[in-house]
Every structure is written in structure tokens, then in C-alpha cells.
Amino acid sequence: MQAHLPPVLHELRLPLRLRLWDGQELDLGPNPRVTLDVHDPTLLTQLGRPSLDALGSAYVEGRFDLQGPLSEVIRIGDALSRALGAENETAPGEREEHDKATDAAAIAYHYDLSNDFYALWLDPQMVYSCAYFPTGTETLEQAQLAKLRHLCLKLRLKPGERLLDVGCGWGGLARYAAREFGVEVYGITLSKEQLSLARQRVEAEGLSDRVQLELLDYRDLPADGRFDKVVSVGMFEHVGHANLGLYFRTLFNAVKPGGLVLNHGITACTTDGRPVGRGAGEFIGRYVFPHGELPHLATAIARMSEEGLEVVDVESLRLHYARTLRFWSDNLEAHLEQAATLVAEKSLRIWRLYLAGCAYGFENNWINLHQILAVRPRADGSHDLPWSRADLYG
Ligand SMILES: C[S@@+](CC[C@H](N)C(=O)[O-])C[C@H]1O[C@@H](n2cnc3c(N)ncnc32)[C@H](O)[C@@H]1O
């Protein structure tokens, strides 16, 4: 059987064992930590030139099974694809048209999967975005609460203000801001499952008079400047390059003159949209976030500025997202049996790879996460931000 394996595989000395369909075992290096149970003989040839997309797809389609720590699996997969010539493409990635129907279907595919499944591995508030670790020692739950507080402080929320939360998920931020900062929140999502659970939680916490959540596309938001503050967390990844101007114009039109807009989202590390991660991005687009697109920070800031938003503060939280994803991935790995009762086997395979793979991607600087704070200046150029950031850390 060794004859079928590309010889270079042995030179890499990877801690990987292949267990073949006929029971043979083949170690590619000393002390294997990961075993691939290979069901499909053609996989061996494919291992000779593996992109992370091809390897991930083969796993999702059940051509092999995995045993071993998933972080190690991803590291070995990357080492294989790096050594065996799966190059990052140099051409800019495909830019897509985004219409409401396509986006609604893409959102339903990901977020309507199963509330119980997400609850297995997210924090108790079910915040589905990068957490904030002020000292690096926090638990996931503490770090998500710290993130919610960080956002509210950056928005300088005051009791009685009206906050728009674009892409509110399961309502964690909306409930926190209403409870802890006394604001009125209007949140929108495109996911029916999220909305249903988010509304139940608002009701259960007695916040129905201050938190209103709706199923609404951001393109249908009112443009009358009725909100004091606008926040969007982990949502603009779904907007697409073609609609970034429209998106930021919508946020500009929703906030009152002098008001603040805070956009928290994943950003690309290349300015020209070139794929990174030797196929990892293609895998994410195919199985995890169809029609997702990541703009570079410079692109996001350019589009915001063109739409009249003045960028006043930017913070990178790349390693915070790596840590968040490690928590999510470890949580899911610790609950695999239960997860298998909640979602189809194929979905479980996808989400396992996605969480562990994205943790690796953030750690390795393939992607970043930025909080971008902007103001809609009044006609005379003024706004109400304090003179320094001292209030954030007091
Ligand atoms: C990654 S989740 C983040 C949820 C929440 N902000 C959080 O931090 O937990 C992305 C959210 O954006 C919403 N979303 C995506 N596209 C949208 C659109 N076109 N209009 C409104 N909401 C959208 C999804 O429904 C989902 O609630």
C-alpha cells in the first residue's frame, strides 16, 4: 500500500497514523497523535497535493474519520498543505452580488441550524462573536460579559438612549445594554430560530418594555436618524463588498447627527481580497458561511468615510477571537455525543472543523477582527465624544 502514497509524505515526519480500509496501519512520523481512518482509497493520492478545502471536504463527505485532538488535526492539515504545494491563490477572490433572498437563505443555513446545538458550546448569554479578555485569564462567560461591557462603554450609552443592534443574534447584547445601561434597544436578525429564543429570553428577564427584536434585513431599516447609537457585531461579514457602501449608508441614516456607530467584525488580512489559508476560505464559503465576504480594515474604513461616518477609534482583537474560538471548539469537542443528537452528522463534521480551523486561522494571522468606532458628525462638525479614552478603563 505504501507504493500508493506520495513518498514526500514520509519526509514530513508528521505525527499522523493512517488506518486503511483493510486494517493496515501506516505511521507518517514518530508518536502519532492523530489517526485518520481512511475509507476511500483515492484519498491517498489526494494527500499528495492537499488544499485545506480538499482535506476538509473529504472529512465532511465521510471519506475518512478522525481520532485525536482537533487542534493537532488542523496543524497537521496545514503542514501537509504547506509542504505539498497547495498555494494561496494570487488572484482576488470572487466578489458576489448580494440580494435579500440569497442573504436570507445563507443566514438560515447557518443560524437556524439548532438553538440547542449552539447553546451546547456558546456562553450562557449565547453571544456568537469575538469575546474580550482584558487580562487573558477570563473564562469564556466572563470574557463575553466583558465584551458586552466594552461595547457599551465605547458607545457611551446613557439611560434612556435608543440603541439599534444590527444583527442581534440571540439578543445577548440587547439584553445586557438594556439591563446594565438602561437603554432602549431595537435589534434585528434574519434568523427565525434566533429571534424566537431571543424574544423568550427578553420576556423571561422582564425586559420586554425596553427591548424590541424583529426579523428584518438591514436594508429595510428606517433612514430617519431615530437612534442615538448604532452597533453591529459579527454581522458585516455577511454584507459583501458590493453592498458595503449601502450597509454603512444605512447605519449612517439610522443614527442621529452627533451619534455613534460601532462596527465589530472579521476583517481580511490582504487588501485585494486574495484568499489566504491555502483553501481554508473556500471551505468556509462552501460549508459554513455561504456568501460571506471579508473586507480589509482599510476597505471598511474607506466605505465608512465615503458614507459620511468619521472613524474615531479602531481596536484589533485578533488573538481574542483565537481564544474565543478555542473555547467554543473545546466546548463542542467535550459535548460531541450530545451534539450528534441535535444536528446531522455532516453538520457536526462541518462545525467541528470550522471552529478549530478558525481558531488556527486567527492565531496565524490569516484573518483579523476589528472594532471600528465612528461618529456621524453634526452639520457643524461637532460630536459628544470625550477628549480621551480614559472613561473606558476607569
Ligand atoms: C455572527 S451573528 C452575531 C450575532 C450577535 N451580534 C452576537 O454577537 O452574538 C450574525 C448576525 O447577523 C445577522 N444578519 C446577517 N445578515 C443580516 C442582514 N442582512 N440583516 C439583518 N441581520 C443580519 C444574523 O441573523 C445574525 O443574527
PDBQT file of the ligand as one rigid body, heavy atoms in Angstrom, charges set to zero:
ROOT
HETATM    1  C1  LIG A 401     -22.396  36.042  13.978  1.00  0.00    +0.000 C 
HETATM    2  S1  LIG A 401     -24.063  36.511  14.332  1.00  0.00    +0.000 S 
HETATM    3  C2  LIG A 401     -23.747  37.729  15.578  1.00  0.00    +0.000 C 
HETATM    4  C3  LIG A 401     -24.899  37.889  16.492  1.00  0.00    +0.000 C 
HETATM    5  C4  LIG A 401     -24.714  38.868  17.651  1.00  0.00    +0.000 C 
HETATM    6  N1  LIG A 401     -24.418  40.189  17.192  1.00  0.00    +0.000 N 
HETATM    7  C5  LIG A 401     -23.662  38.362  18.610  1.00  0.00    +0.000 C 
HETATM    8  O1  LIG A 401     -22.633  38.986  18.726  1.00  0.00    +0.000 OA
HETATM    9  O2  LIG A 401     -23.918  37.361  19.264  1.00  0.00    +0.000 OA
HETATM   10  C6  LIG A 401     -24.549  37.487  12.890  1.00  0.00    +0.000 C 
HETATM   11  C7  LIG A 401     -25.929  38.073  12.982  1.00  0.00    +0.000 C 
HETATM   12  O3  LIG A 401     -26.149  38.927  11.840  1.00  0.00    +0.000 OA
HETATM   13  C8  LIG A 401     -27.457  38.718  11.365  1.00  0.00    +0.000 C 
HETATM   14  N2  LIG A 401     -27.537  39.133   9.958  1.00  0.00    +0.000 N 
HETATM   15  C9  LIG A 401     -26.792  38.708   8.931  1.00  0.00    +0.000 A 
HETATM   16  N3  LIG A 401     -27.174  39.311   7.780  1.00  0.00    +0.000 NA
HETATM   17  C10 LIG A 401     -28.183  40.148   8.101  1.00  0.00    +0.000 A 
HETATM   18  C11 LIG A 401     -28.983  41.042   7.356  1.00  0.00    +0.000 A 
HETATM   19  N4  LIG A 401     -28.857  41.150   6.031  1.00  0.00    +0.000 N 
HETATM   20  N5  LIG A 401     -29.908  41.780   8.010  1.00  0.00    +0.000 NA
HETATM   21  C12 LIG A 401     -30.077  41.648   9.353  1.00  0.00    +0.000 A 
HETATM   22  N6  LIG A 401     -29.334  40.806  10.119  1.00  0.00    +0.000 NA
HETATM   23  C13 LIG A 401     -28.406  40.052   9.505  1.00  0.00    +0.000 A 
HETATM   24  C14 LIG A 401     -27.694  37.242  11.592  1.00  0.00    +0.000 C 
HETATM   25  O4  LIG A 401     -29.078  36.939  11.552  1.00  0.00    +0.000 OA
HETATM   26  C15 LIG A 401     -27.077  37.069  12.971  1.00  0.00    +0.000 C 
HETATM   27  O5  LIG A 401     -28.011  37.413  13.963  1.00  0.00    +0.000 OA
ENDROOT
TORSDOF 0
